[in-house]
Amino acid sequence: MRQEKLIKSLSLFILILVFLVGCATGELTSQIHTGMTKDEVTNILGNPDEYESHGAYEALKFTNRFKSGWSWNRADYNVIFKDSRAIEFGPGMVRKDFEPNILFIVPLQ
């Protein structure tokens, strides 16, 4: 009986700990905003998995990153820079428009 109570208490403690760790991590991608430098972005999301440059634009792709602290909450995330400042960010695919020579993100359906 005592062992059963100890197991229940330990299980509850682990559940609460997992919840608090997830809350403390927070929404990593929600910390990204326009005007950030590449260093500021990589300090939050880590090193990018892919890099692309086109004219005055650069794109960093972060593959399978946590959007929050929960392991099932992963997504590919892109940040596009112009003149070393973030101008667009979010999930989707980076596309090139050759006429005005720009990069942009197309959301996935």
Secondary structure, DSSP 8 states (H G I E B T S, - for coil): -HHHHHHHHHHHHHHHHHHHHHHHH--SGGG--TT--HHHHHHHH-S-SEEEEETTEEEEEEEEEESSSSTT-EEEEEEEEETTEEEEEESSEEEEETTTTEEEEE---
